[in-house]
Amino acid sequence: MQIGFLDFYGGVLNVRQDRSELIANNIANADTPNFKAVDLNFSSALAAQLGDPSATDAGPQYRADATVGLNGNDVSLDAERVESADNGEAMEAAATFLHQSTADLVMALRPNPSGI
């Protein structure tokens, strides 16, 4: 039997990791001519990760609001850094919550040492 929050936060961490890789790829290609930045729709990707068959647009998508430079590249390093920091904070928060929740669960399952 699996506990619901483990599946959910495991999915959150997987999607955050995927998004982190996409952002890192965008940063790595900031000077590549004609490169287009991609990102994930977090809620759609999480729904797909959790097995929702109606999840659409779960894969990487081009960013529509980016300004294209003279070389055809639309990566903004400042925007990517902000997205990376935001994603990292959300990933750390999910990992911290998951760690604390599992620690609380283990503590609740231990026998009471005082016998009361």
LINURVEN-V21207 format. One record per pair of residues at least 12 apart in sequence whose ideal C-beta (glycine too) atoms are under 7 Angstrom apart, sorted by the first residue. I is the first residue (numbers start at 1). J is the second residue. Records with the same first field share a line. If there is no record, write none. Layout:
I=J / J
//
This chain:
5=101
7=50
8=50
9=94 / 97 / 98
11=46 / 49 / 50
12=46 / 94
13=91 / 94 / 95
14=49
15=40 / 42 / 45 / 46 / 49
16=87 / 90 / 91 / 94
18=40 / 45
19=39 / 40 / 42 / 87
20=87 / 91
22=38 / 39 / 40 / 60
23=80 / 83 / 84 / 87
26=38 / 75 / 80
27=77 / 80
29=75
30=73 / 75 / 77
32=73
33=71 / 72 / 73
34=72 / 73
35=73 / 75
36=62 / 74
37=63 / 66 / 74 / 75
38=60 / 61 / 62 / 63
39=60 / 61 / 63
40=60
41=57 / 61
44=56 / 57 / 58
45=58
//
